[in-house]
Amino acid sequence: MAEEKLLLERKHVAQMLSSEEVDKAFSYAMDYIDFLSRVKTERESVDYIKERAEAQGFREGDKDKGYFVYKSKFIALWKKGKRPISEGLRIIASHIDTPRLDLKLNPLFEDFDLAFLKTHYYGGIKKYHWVALPLALHGVVVKKDGTLVKVVIGEEDSDPLFTICDLLPHLARKKQEEKKLSEAILAENLNILVGGIPKKTEEEKKEEKEKVKKRVLELLFEKYGLTEEDFASAEVCAVPAGRARFIGLDRAFIGGYGQDDRICVYTSLTALLEVKEPEYTSLALFIDREEIGSEGNTSAKSRVFEKLVYDLIKMEGLPTDPVLFFEVMEKTKAISADVTAGIDPNYLEVHDKLNDARLGYGVVLTRYTGHGGKYMANEAHAEYVSYLRRIWDEEKVVYQVASMGKVDEGGGGTVAKYFAQYGMDIVDVGPPLLSMHSPFEVSHVLDLYMTYLAYKVFFSR
């Protein structure tokens, strides 16, 4: 046997593709950048997915090409396969929530003639990332009468922006620089600057208070019909403003907010839309609350997934009994579509160079996540990993098998362990990122494209 057959050979995706395929990858990346620039919340993700699906002929509850929406923050798309559902499903599950700053329930206050919005961070952020950064407000407010008002401020050139002010270095030595990085910016100080001009009155009353706050409320009422008490039923968050962009002189990378996990949302969505006649019924799940442990009724822990599968079984005229449900689950193959950490040469001390993912080397299959002694993790069985290796090799998908960081350095988790409880085979598959969970995450154009191809092959088999 030739020596090269014995050794694991790592090759950059660019070495494996023709110039025509590289052009396709960049064309795909441009469409992805448009998606990433437009979609910045869970609800916006659901609206986008539904819009794309309906344009391709999907209809709510249809047995052949259908979708299901729950609470505007969970959406599932499916295509009926050639084989009956009793032989199992092909599932790809990604999450549509991202780290962000949510407005508190009573957020607006004034101090020293400056108006601010108080926030509560969502997910695993580094708080110092979010100061001195251009921010936009995205979300919805449901008024007392049930009227839903969509809010997006800060994305158009004519819109104002928002920001959280930082302390100048001249006064920061004791307050920030001598503290731990995690303590230098306090969560309670992540207050968004929103106004600075007092409300004018016919007779200037010196004793009148909070005139800047009142002016801000006037502006919100004029544009959206909102009052201060409407914040109680609002889902509005601050996110980085502006478009995603190509990064690097060769445009090899994509920089933008929310790529964990919207890069997997986009690739799994387009993969399902483009699969013509899947062998097995193919189901794409886009779920909420992953970043905070999958709590809540729109998350992977929700039993809404069970109801959805029962509905699919019912559509084929089969009995909706638990025994059949678990037989279907036992024969199901699934992917937890989520990102992983790419090796950053500037922080090599936390990476295992032999086992961690490299940007530009393809989609990543991560057999297990968790922390320490593989706690809190699903570990894919060797037989299932072998199956994925085989189908991707046959279709010339460039992939790498990797873990995330050195043992005991840290860790993370995905939705894989929640779906594994049903008895299905499942493994984490997605592209590597740099600056994960920051306001400006970085992915590689060719890894993006290989992720799309890997998901498409999975759905088609």
C-alpha positions as CSV (number, residue, x, y, z in Angstrom):
1,M,0.0,0.0,0.0
2,A,1.3,3.4,-0.9
3,E,2.5,5.5,2.0
4,E,0.0,8.3,1.2
5,K,-2.9,5.9,1.8
6,L,-1.7,5.2,5.3
7,L,-1.5,8.8,6.5
8,L,-4.2,11.4,7.1
9,E,-3.6,14.1,4.5
10,R,-5.0,17.6,5.2
11,K,-5.7,19.7,2.1
12,H,-7.1,23.2,1.8
13,V,-10.5,23.3,0.1
14,A,-9.0,25.6,-2.6
15,Q,-6.6,22.8,-3.6
16,M,-9.6,20.4,-4.2
17,L,-11.8,22.7,-6.2
18,S,-11.8,23.8,-9.9
19,S,-11.9,27.5,-10.6
20,E,-15.5,27.1,-11.6
21,E,-16.4,25.6,-8.3
22,V,-14.6,28.4,-6.4
23,D,-16.6,30.9,-8.4
24,K,-19.8,29.1,-7.3
25,A,-18.6,29.2,-3.7
26,F,-18.2,33.0,-3.9
27,S,-21.5,33.5,-5.6
28,Y,-23.1,31.5,-2.8
29,A,-21.3,33.6,-0.2
30,M,-22.7,36.8,-1.6
31,D,-26.2,35.6,-1.2
32,Y,-25.3,34.4,2.3
33,I,-23.9,37.9,3.2
34,D,-27.3,39.4,2.1
35,F,-29.1,37.0,4.4
36,L,-26.7,37.7,7.3
37,S,-27.1,41.4,6.9
38,R,-30.9,41.3,6.9
39,V,-31.7,38.7,9.5
40,K,-30.6,39.5,13.1
41,T,-33.3,38.0,15.4
42,E,-35.2,34.7,15.8
43,R,-38.5,36.2,14.4
44,E,-36.7,37.7,11.4
45,S,-35.1,34.3,10.8
46,V,-38.6,32.6,10.8
47,D,-40.0,35.3,8.5
48,Y,-37.1,34.8,6.1
49,I,-37.3,31.0,6.1
50,K,-41.0,31.1,5.6
51,E,-40.7,33.6,2.7
52,R,-38.0,31.5,0.9
53,A,-40.0,28.3,1.4
54,E,-43.3,29.7,0.1
55,A,-41.5,31.0,-3.0
56,Q,-40.4,27.4,-3.6
57,G,-44.0,26.0,-3.3
58,F,-44.0,25.0,0.4
59,R,-47.3,25.3,2.1
60,E,-48.2,25.2,5.8
61,G,-49.1,21.7,6.8
62,D,-48.7,20.2,3.3
63,K,-47.7,16.6,3.4
64,D,-45.3,16.7,0.5
65,K,-43.6,20.1,0.8
66,G,-44.7,21.7,4.1
67,Y,-43.7,23.9,6.9
68,F,-44.8,24.4,10.6
69,V,-44.3,27.6,12.6
70,Y,-44.6,27.8,16.4
71,K,-44.7,31.0,18.4
72,S,-43.0,32.9,15.6
73,K,-39.6,31.5,16.9
74,F,-39.5,27.9,15.7
75,I,-40.0,26.8,12.1
76,A,-39.7,23.4,10.5
77,L,-39.6,22.6,6.7
78,W,-40.0,19.1,5.2
79,K,-39.9,17.3,1.9
80,K,-41.5,13.9,1.6
81,G,-39.1,11.2,0.6
82,K,-39.5,8.2,-1.7
83,R,-39.5,5.9,1.3
84,P,-42.3,5.8,3.9
85,I,-41.7,7.7,7.2
86,S,-41.7,4.4,9.0
87,E,-38.2,3.8,7.7
88,G,-37.0,7.0,9.4
89,L,-36.2,10.6,8.7
90,R,-33.2,12.7,7.7
91,I,-33.1,15.7,10.1
92,I,-30.8,18.8,10.3
93,A,-31.4,21.0,13.3
94,S,-29.9,24.5,13.6
95,H,-30.6,27.3,16.0
96,I,-31.8,30.8,15.1
97,D,-31.0,32.6,18.4
98,T,-27.7,34.5,18.9
99,P,-26.0,36.3,21.7
100,R,-27.4,39.9,22.1
101,L,-28.5,42.6,24.5
102,D,-32.2,42.4,25.3
103,L,-34.0,45.5,26.6
104,K,-35.1,45.2,30.2
105,L,-38.9,45.2,31.1
106,N,-38.7,48.9,32.2
107,P,-35.6,50.0,30.4
108,L,-35.8,53.8,29.8
109,F,-34.2,56.2,32.3
110,E,-32.6,59.6,32.3
111,D,-29.5,60.9,34.1
112,F,-27.6,64.2,33.6
113,D,-29.9,65.0,30.7
114,L,-28.9,61.8,28.9
115,A,-31.5,59.1,28.1
116,F,-30.6,55.4,28.2
117,L,-32.1,52.0,27.7
118,K,-31.1,49.3,30.3
119,T,-30.3,45.9,28.9
120,H,-29.9,42.2,30.0
121,Y,-27.4,40.2,28.0
122,Y,-28.6,37.0,26.4
123,G,-26.2,34.1,25.9
124,G,-22.5,33.8,26.4
125,I,-21.0,37.2,25.6
126,K,-17.8,39.0,26.6
127,K,-19.3,42.2,27.9
128,Y,-16.4,44.4,26.8
129,H,-17.2,43.5,23.2
130,W,-20.4,45.5,23.3
131,V,-19.2,49.0,24.4
132,A,-18.2,51.7,21.9
133,L,-19.9,49.7,19.1
134,P,-22.6,50.9,16.6
135,L,-25.8,49.2,17.5
136,A,-29.2,48.8,16.0
137,L,-32.5,48.0,17.7
138,H,-34.5,45.0,16.3
139,G,-37.6,43.3,17.6
140,V,-41.3,43.5,18.2
141,V,-43.6,45.2,20.6
142,V,-47.1,43.8,21.3
143,K,-49.4,46.6,22.5
144,K,-52.1,46.0,25.2
145,D,-54.8,45.6,22.5
146,G,-52.7,42.7,20.9
147,T,-51.3,44.8,18.0
148,L,-47.9,43.7,17.0
149,V,-45.4,46.4,16.0
150,K,-42.1,45.5,14.3
151,V,-39.1,47.7,15.2
152,V,-35.9,48.1,13.2
153,I,-33.9,51.2,13.9
154,G,-30.3,51.6,12.8
155,E,-29.9,49.6,9.6
156,E,-30.8,52.3,7.0
157,D,-28.4,55.1,6.1
158,S,-31.0,57.6,7.2
159,D,-31.5,55.9,10.6
160,P,-29.8,57.0,13.8
161,L,-27.5,54.5,15.5
162,F,-27.1,53.6,19.2
163,T,-24.1,52.8,21.4
164,I,-23.0,51.9,24.9
165,C,-20.3,54.4,26.0
166,D,-17.0,53.3,27.4
167,L,-14.7,54.9,29.9
168,L,-11.8,57.0,28.5
169,P,-8.4,55.5,29.2
170,H,-7.3,58.6,31.1
171,L,-9.7,57.7,33.9
172,A,-9.8,53.9,33.5
173,R,-6.8,52.7,35.5
174,K,-8.5,51.8,38.7
175,K,-12.0,51.3,37.4
176,Q,-11.1,49.0,34.5
177,E,-7.4,48.3,33.8
178,E,-6.5,46.9,37.2
179,K,-9.5,44.5,37.2
180,K,-10.0,41.1,35.6
181,L,-11.2,41.3,32.0
182,S,-14.6,39.8,33.0
183,E,-15.1,42.5,35.7
184,A,-14.0,45.6,33.8
185,I,-17.4,46.1,32.2
186,L,-20.4,45.5,34.5
187,A,-23.6,44.0,33.1
188,E,-25.7,46.7,34.8
189,N,-23.7,49.4,33.0
190,L,-24.5,48.0,29.5
191,N,-26.9,51.0,29.0
192,I,-27.7,52.2,25.5
193,L,-27.5,55.9,24.8
194,V,-30.8,56.9,23.1
195,G,-31.4,60.6,23.6
196,G,-30.1,64.0,24.7
197,I,-32.5,66.7,23.7
198,P,-35.1,67.8,26.3
199,K,-38.8,67.9,25.6
200,K,-40.0,71.5,24.9
201,T,-42.9,72.8,26.8
202,E,-44.9,76.0,26.2
203,E,-43.9,77.3,29.6
204,E,-40.5,76.2,30.7
205,K,-41.0,74.7,34.1
206,K,-37.7,74.3,35.9
207,E,-39.2,71.7,38.2
208,E,-40.3,69.4,35.4
209,K,-38.1,66.3,35.4
210,E,-37.0,63.7,32.9
211,K,-37.6,65.9,29.9
212,V,-35.1,64.0,27.7
213,K,-36.8,60.7,28.6
214,K,-40.2,62.3,27.7
215,R,-38.9,63.4,24.4
216,V,-37.7,59.9,23.6
217,L,-41.1,58.6,24.5
218,E,-42.7,61.2,22.2
219,L,-40.6,60.0,19.3
220,L,-41.5,56.4,20.0
221,F,-45.2,57.3,20.1
222,E,-45.0,59.3,16.9
223,K,-43.3,56.5,14.9
224,Y,-44.7,53.4,16.5
225,G,-47.6,54.4,18.7
226,L,-45.8,53.1,21.7
227,T,-45.9,54.2,25.4
228,E,-43.6,53.4,28.2
229,E,-45.8,50.6,29.6
230,D,-45.6,48.8,26.3
231,F,-42.0,47.8,27.1
232,A,-43.5,45.1,29.4
233,S,-44.7,43.2,26.3
234,A,-41.7,44.0,24.0
235,E,-39.1,41.7,22.6
236,V,-36.5,44.3,21.4
237,C,-32.8,43.8,21.4
238,A,-29.7,45.6,20.5
239,V,-27.5,44.0,17.9
240,P,-24.5,45.2,15.9
241,A,-25.6,47.6,13.1
242,G,-24.6,47.3,9.5
243,R,-23.9,44.7,6.9
244,A,-21.8,41.6,6.9
245,R,-18.7,41.9,4.6
246,F,-16.0,40.0,2.9
247,I,-12.8,40.0,4.9
248,G,-9.2,40.0,3.5
249,L,-7.5,41.2,0.3
250,D,-8.5,37.9,-1.3
251,R,-12.0,38.0,0.2
252,A,-11.4,34.6,1.7
253,F,-13.5,35.3,4.8
254,I,-16.9,36.6,5.8
255,G,-17.3,38.9,8.8
256,G,-20.6,39.6,10.4
257,Y,-22.8,39.2,13.4
258,G,-24.7,36.1,14.3
259,Q,-22.9,33.5,12.2
260,D,-23.3,31.2,15.2
261,D,-25.6,29.7,14.1
262,R,-27.1,31.5,11.1
263,I,-24.4,30.1,8.9
264,C,-25.9,26.7,9.5
265,V,-29.4,28.1,9.3
266,Y,-28.7,29.4,5.8
267,T,-26.8,26.3,4.5
268,S,-29.4,23.8,5.8
269,L,-32.2,25.9,4.4
270,T,-30.7,26.2,0.9
271,A,-29.7,22.5,1.0
272,L,-33.3,21.4,1.7
273,L,-34.8,23.8,-0.9
274,E,-32.5,22.5,-3.6
275,V,-32.8,18.7,-2.9
276,K,-35.1,17.4,-5.7
277,E,-36.3,14.0,-4.6
278,P,-34.9,12.9,-1.2
279,E,-34.8,9.2,-0.5
280,Y,-36.1,9.7,3.0
281,T,-38.4,12.4,4.3
282,S,-36.1,15.3,5.0
283,L,-36.8,17.7,7.8
284,A,-35.0,21.0,8.6
285,L,-35.5,22.3,12.1
286,F,-34.8,26.0,13.0
287,I,-35.0,26.3,16.7
288,D,-34.7,28.9,19.5
289,R,-33.0,29.3,22.9
290,E,-29.9,27.1,22.2
291,E,-27.6,29.8,23.5
292,I,-29.1,29.7,27.0
293,G,-29.4,25.9,27.4
294,S,-32.4,25.2,25.2
295,E,-35.0,26.2,27.8
296,G,-38.5,27.2,26.8
297,N,-41.3,26.0,24.5
298,T,-39.5,27.0,21.2
299,S,-36.3,25.2,22.1
300,A,-34.9,21.7,21.4
301,K,-36.1,20.6,24.8
302,S,-39.7,21.5,23.8
303,R,-42.1,18.6,23.1
304,V,-43.2,20.6,20.0
305,F,-40.8,18.4,18.0
306,E,-42.7,15.3,19.1
307,K,-46.0,16.8,18.0
308,L,-44.4,17.7,14.6
309,V,-43.2,14.1,14.0
310,Y,-46.6,12.7,15.1
311,D,-48.2,15.1,12.5
312,L,-45.9,13.8,9.8
313,I,-46.8,10.2,10.7
314,K,-50.5,11.1,10.6
315,M,-50.1,12.7,7.1
316,E,-49.0,9.3,5.8
317,G,-52.1,7.6,7.2
318,L,-50.3,5.7,9.9
319,P,-51.4,5.4,13.6
320,T,-50.0,8.0,15.9
321,D,-48.9,5.7,18.7
322,P,-45.7,6.0,20.8
323,V,-44.4,2.7,19.7
324,L,-44.3,3.8,16.0
325,F,-42.9,7.2,17.0
326,F,-39.9,5.6,18.7
327,E,-39.5,3.1,15.8
328,V,-39.3,6.1,13.4
329,M,-36.8,7.8,15.8
330,E,-34.6,4.7,16.0
331,K,-34.2,4.6,12.2
332,T,-33.7,8.4,11.9
333,K,-30.3,9.9,11.1
334,A,-29.7,13.5,12.1
335,I,-27.2,16.4,12.2
336,S,-27.0,19.0,14.8
337,A,-25.9,21.9,12.6
338,D,-23.7,24.1,14.7
339,V,-20.4,25.9,14.4
340,T,-17.1,25.0,16.1
341,A,-14.0,26.9,17.0
342,G,-11.3,27.3,14.3
343,I,-7.7,27.3,15.3
344,D,-6.5,30.9,15.8
345,P,-2.7,31.1,15.6
346,N,-2.8,34.1,18.1
347,Y,-4.2,31.8,20.8
348,L,-2.5,28.5,20.2
349,E,-2.2,27.8,23.9
350,V,-5.9,26.8,24.0
351,H,-6.0,24.6,20.9
352,D,-5.0,21.0,20.2
353,K,-3.3,21.4,16.8
354,L,-3.8,17.8,15.9
355,N,-7.5,17.7,16.7
356,D,-9.0,21.1,16.3
357,A,-10.5,22.6,13.1
358,R,-8.8,24.8,10.6
359,L,-10.4,27.5,8.6
360,G,-10.4,26.7,4.9
361,Y,-10.2,22.9,5.3
362,G,-13.9,22.2,4.9
363,V,-17.0,21.5,7.0
364,V,-16.3,20.0,10.5
365,L,-17.7,16.8,11.9
366,T,-17.5,17.0,15.7
367,R,-18.1,13.6,17.3
368,Y,-18.6,15.1,20.8
369,T,-18.6,18.4,22.6
370,G,-19.1,18.9,26.4
371,H,-16.4,19.6,28.9
372,G,-13.9,17.9,31.1
373,G,-14.5,14.1,30.9
374,K,-17.0,14.5,28.1
375,Y,-19.7,15.7,30.5
376,M,-23.0,17.0,29.2
377,A,-22.3,15.8,25.6
378,N,-23.7,13.4,23.0
379,E,-21.0,11.3,21.4
380,A,-21.8,10.0,17.9
381,H,-21.3,6.2,17.4
382,A,-18.5,5.1,15.2
383,E,-20.9,3.4,12.7
384,Y,-22.7,6.7,12.1
385,V,-19.5,8.6,11.6
386,S,-18.4,6.0,9.1
387,Y,-21.6,6.4,7.2
388,L,-21.2,10.2,6.9
389,R,-17.5,9.8,5.9
390,R,-18.6,7.4,3.1
391,I,-21.3,9.5,1.6
392,W,-19.3,12.7,1.7
393,D,-16.2,11.0,0.1
394,E,-18.4,9.6,-2.6
395,E,-19.7,13.1,-3.4
396,K,-16.3,14.8,-3.0
397,V,-17.4,17.0,0.0
398,V,-14.3,18.3,1.7
399,Y,-14.6,17.8,5.5
400,Q,-12.5,17.5,8.6
401,V,-13.1,15.6,11.8
402,A,-12.2,17.8,14.9
403,S,-12.9,18.6,18.5
404,M,-12.9,22.0,20.2
405,G,-9.9,23.0,22.3
406,K,-7.6,21.3,24.7
407,V,-9.1,19.0,27.3
408,D,-10.0,20.9,30.5
409,E,-9.5,24.2,28.7
410,G,-13.2,24.9,28.5
411,G,-16.0,23.4,26.4
412,G,-19.4,23.9,25.0
413,G,-22.6,22.1,24.1
414,T,-25.2,21.9,21.3
415,V,-28.7,20.5,20.8
416,A,-27.4,17.1,19.8
417,K,-27.8,15.6,23.3
418,Y,-31.5,16.6,23.4
419,F,-32.4,14.9,20.1
420,A,-30.2,11.8,21.0
421,Q,-32.7,11.1,23.8
422,Y,-35.2,9.9,21.2
423,G,-32.8,7.1,20.0
424,M,-31.8,8.7,16.7
425,D,-28.2,8.8,15.5
426,I,-27.0,12.4,15.6
427,V,-23.7,14.3,15.3
428,D,-22.5,17.9,15.2
429,V,-21.6,19.2,11.7
430,G,-20.8,22.8,10.8
431,P,-18.1,25.2,9.8
432,P,-15.3,26.6,12.0
433,L,-15.4,30.2,13.1
434,L,-13.0,32.8,14.5
435,S,-14.1,35.3,17.1
436,M,-17.1,33.1,18.0
437,H,-19.8,34.9,20.1
438,S,-18.3,38.3,19.3
439,P,-20.3,41.0,17.5
440,F,-18.2,40.3,14.4
441,E,-17.6,36.6,13.8
442,V,-15.4,35.3,11.0
443,S,-16.1,32.3,8.7
444,H,-14.3,31.1,5.5
445,V,-16.0,31.3,2.2
446,L,-15.0,27.7,1.2
447,D,-16.1,26.2,4.5
448,L,-19.5,27.9,4.1
449,Y,-19.8,26.2,0.6
450,M,-18.7,22.8,1.9
451,T,-21.2,23.0,4.7
452,Y,-24.0,23.6,2.2
453,L,-22.8,20.7,0.0
454,A,-22.5,18.3,3.1
455,Y,-26.0,19.1,4.2
456,K,-27.3,18.7,0.6
457,V,-25.7,15.2,0.3
458,F,-27.1,14.2,3.7
459,F,-30.6,15.2,2.7
460,S,-30.4,13.5,-0.7
461,R,-29.3,10.0,0.7
